[in-house]
């Protein structure tokens, strides 16, 4: 049975992403000298195990005989240690099998890399102390800085003193955010650690910034949960899209919604839903735009109901090709990609 072009494109994108990340990881692990100021440096992978496939973190450390600790151990979240963050010590020159395994976790947007002169148990002690915050009203919150999709923004929005404190024992902290953008934090490479003694006090501005950072993730997750329970056909349509592309489609739909003044939660959620399930760029269609301008209503659902049936049919007919074009754009944006190959499907030899 021949796979559909969309399935081919999805698998091809995933293969390109793994290849690109393997190259990136190999480069990162080789950029530091073996010592700094006469002190040896150690490389670590910080893996958010709950974002990986089942037992992926355990399989990684067992298959490659790697030292590790689970950060939730010795905390009130100890019963969730298996699906929480794991700190895994990795060699500076991993073999190809380990590189592929690390790339798999990075492709799941579940891994960042750290370099530090501090050994594993002490570094875990340091990192554990930054997982707890206090909201402006005093209520406690878990700070998921170990989640690459939002972690670098969590760090960036911390007070400068907290940023400096976190980075002190690190030579660097590096990874890729939800847009596959490289994020890099430089530290002091300090050998002695000083864990925080109290929760990090978070400002209202921090909370607002994190709401914006996580909005696309939240809407996609809620939509997936809803469809899994109520509409298996639509759930399958959503699952056809790679998680990286899902979030990018949702972010662009949210940007449209806000620019158009459709800022209510229902409008923002509807924009993402329609972009993911019917057509990723529906909001660029002239027929839709003219309907939006003519009606002047503030309900996206109402506007979509007024769009001609033929336009909806055109969106349905173009949905898969649109997604394939978006995969092409994503792969072409990866630095190693040779644009002479022109297409993701041709690069990976698909018919």
N, C-alpha and C positions, 0 to 999 in steps of 0.2 A: 504494500500500500504506500503510495507516494505522499509524503508530508506536504501540507499546504505551504505556500510561500511565506505566510506569516510565521508559522512554526519554524521554518528554516531560518528566517531572519532573526527570530528570537534566540535560537540556539547559536547562530553565528555571532550575534552581538555578545552573548554570554562568553563564547570562546575568545573573542577579541578582548573582552574585558579582563578575562583571566590572564591572557598572554601579556597584556599591557601592565597589569598589576604585578605579575611575576618580575618583569623588567624593572619596574619602579622599586619593588622591595629589594631586589638584589642590589640596586644602586644605593638605596638608603643604608643598607647594612654594611656597605663598604666605604662610606664617606668619612667615618671617624677613625683616627688612629687607635691602636690597641690600648694606649694609655693616655692620660691627660695629667700633667703635673706629676708624673711618676706613678699615678694610680690607674689600675686597670679599669677599663670600661666594659660594661655588660649590656647586651641587647635583649630586649623583652618584647613580647607581643601581649597587648592588653585586649582580651577577647570578651565580648559581651555574649556569653554562651547561649542565652535565651533567644538570640537573633539568628543563630546558626541552625543547621539541620540537627535533628535529635542526636545527642551524644557526639557531635562533631568535635567539640573541645576535648572530650575524654579520649576520643580516637586519635586525635592529633598528638597528644602528649604520650599516649601509650605506644603508638606506632613509631615514634621518633625518639623515645626514651628521654623526654624533656622534663626538667624540673619545673614545678609550677606550684602556685597557691591560689586558692579561691578567696577573693577579697571579702565575701560575706561571712566567712568563718570568723569566729570571735566577735560577731556583731549580733544585734537583735534579728537580723535577716538570715541567720545561719541555716535555717531549714530550706532556704532558697539558694544555697550556695552553688548547686550544680547548674542553675540557669542564670546566675549572676555573673559578674566579671571575674575572669581568670587572668592572672599574671603568669606568663610562661616565659622562661628563659630560653633564648634561641642562640645558636652559634652565629658568629659573624659571617661565616661562609657556608650557608645552608646548601645541601645538595638539591638536585632538581626536584626530587619527590617532596622535600620539605617546602621548597619554594612554591610548588603547585598547591600544597595544602594551605600555606599561609595566604596565597592569592585567593583561594576559595573562601576563606573567612573574610578577607577584605572585600571580595565581590559581593558577599552577603551584607556588606556594610556593618560588620560586626567586629572589626579589628583595627587598632592603631598600633604603632610601634614606638617604643621608648628606648633611650640609651642613657645609662647612668653608671656611676662608680659604686652605687649602693647595691649590696647583695639582695637577693630575692626576699627573704623574710622581713628585713628592715624597710625595703621599698614598699612592700605590701602595707606595713604599718603606717607609712607616710600616706599612701594613696587612700587607705581606708578613712583617714581622718577628714577627707574632703568630700565625702559622699553625703553629708548631712547639712541641710540649710534650714533657715527659719524664715517663713514668709513675713511680709510686713505686719500681719496681724498676730505674729508669734507662732502660728501653726507650723509643725515640722514638715519637711519635704525631702524626698530623696533626690540627690543631684546626680543625674545619669551622664556625667562627663565621660564615662567609658563607652557611651553610644556615639559612634562617629557621626551619625546623622545630625546630632545636635550638640555633641560634646564640646567642639571647638568654640561654638557660640556661647555655651554655658561659661567656658573659661573666659572668653573675650568680654563678657558682660559682668564678670566678677570685679570687685574693687581692685585697684592696681596692687595694693598690698597683698591681697589674697593670691593674685596671679603670681607675684614674685615668690611668695611662700611656697606655692604649689611647685613651681619650676626650679626651685633651688637645687634639689638633688639630681636634676635631669641635665644631660648634655643637650638632648632635644626630645621633643614629642612630635610625631608626624603621622599623617594619615590623609584620608580622603572623605570629604563630606558628602551630603546627599546629592550634590550636583557633580560628584566626581572631581571636585576641585581639591588640589593638594593644599593641605593646611600644615603649617610648621610653627612650632614654638621652641625657642631657644632657652636654655636654662644656665645655671651657674656651675654645674658639675660638682656640687658640694658633697663631700663624703659623709658628713654628719647630717642626720635628719632631725626635724623638729615638728612632729605632728601637731595639728590643730587641737586645741583643748575644748573648743566650743563650736556650736553650729555657726555656719556662715550666715550672716544677716543679709537678707536679700531686699533690694529696694523695689518699689513699684515699677520703676523704669526697667529693672531686670526682668520682672514678671511679664511686662508688656512685650519686651523684646523676645522672650522665650515663647510667648504665645504666637508671635508672628513666625518664628523659626519653625515651630512644630505644627503649624496649622495644616499644611498639606499632608504631613504624616498622619495626623489625627483624622482628617476627613477620609483619606483613602482607607485607613484601618476600620473606621466605622462603616463605610460603604461595603467593604469586604465582609464584615461580620453580618451586616443586614442581608446581603445577597445570599450568603451561605445558608442562612436560615429560611429565606423566603422565595428565592428565585434562582434556581440552579443554572438555568440557561445564561442569565446575566452574570452569575458568579463565574461561569466558565469563560465568558467574554473578558471579564476582568483578569482572570488568571492567565489568559493568553499573553498578557502584557508583562514584560520584565519589570520587577519592582522599581528599578532605577527609572525606567521610562514612565511608569505610573506616577511617580512623584513629580517628575518634570512636567508631565501633562497637567497634573493637578495644580502645580505652582503657576503655570501660565494661565490656566482657567481662573484662578484666584486673582491674578493680576488684571485680567480682563474685567472680572466682576467688580473689582474696586474702582477701576478706571471708568466704568460705565455707571457708577453710582449705585450698583446693586449690592449693597454692603451688608444686608441682613444675613444671618446665619443660613436661612433657607435658600437664599439666592446664591450664596457662596457654595453651599453644598450641592445645589442643583447644577451650577456651572461645572463643577468637578465631575459630577455624575454623568452629565451629558457628554462631556469631553472624553471620558474614559469608556463609556458604553456605546456611544453612537458615532461621534467624529471628533478627533482631537482638536481640530481647528474650526469647529462649527461657528464660532463667534467672529470669524473672518469672512464668512460667506455674505456676499452683497444682499442676498434675499433676506437673510436674518437681520442684517444691520438696518436695512430699510424698514423692516417690520418693527424693530426696536425703536427707531426714531419716530415712525408714524404713530405708534400706539401711545407712547409716553407713559406707559404703566411702569410700576416699580416692582413687578413680579416677573422673574425670568421664566417661571413655569407658564404664566399667562402668555408671554411673548412667544414661547416655543409652540404653544397650542395654536397660535395664529399663523405660524409659518406654513406655507403651502405643503401639502402632503408629498408633492414631487421633490421638494427640497429635502425633506426627511429621507425619502427613498434614495436620493443622490448621495446623501451622507452615508447611509448604510452601505451603498454600493462601493463607496470610496474608502470605507473605514480601514480595511486591511492594507490597501496600498498606501494610505496616509501613514499608518503605523510603520510600514516598511521604510518609507521615506525618512521618518523620524529616527529609526534605527541607523540608517545610513549617515544621518547628520551626527548622531552620537559617536559613531565609530570614526568618522572623518575628523572629529574634534580631538581624538586621542593623539598625542604627539607622535607616536611611531607610525601612524597610518600613512601609507603611500597613496596619495590621491590619484595616481595613475591607474589604480585598480578600480576606481570610480564607484564601486558598489560593494556593500557588505556581502551580498550573496555571491558575487563573482570572486571576491577575495577568498572566500572559504569553499569555493568549488561547487556551490549548489547549482542544480539545473534550473 
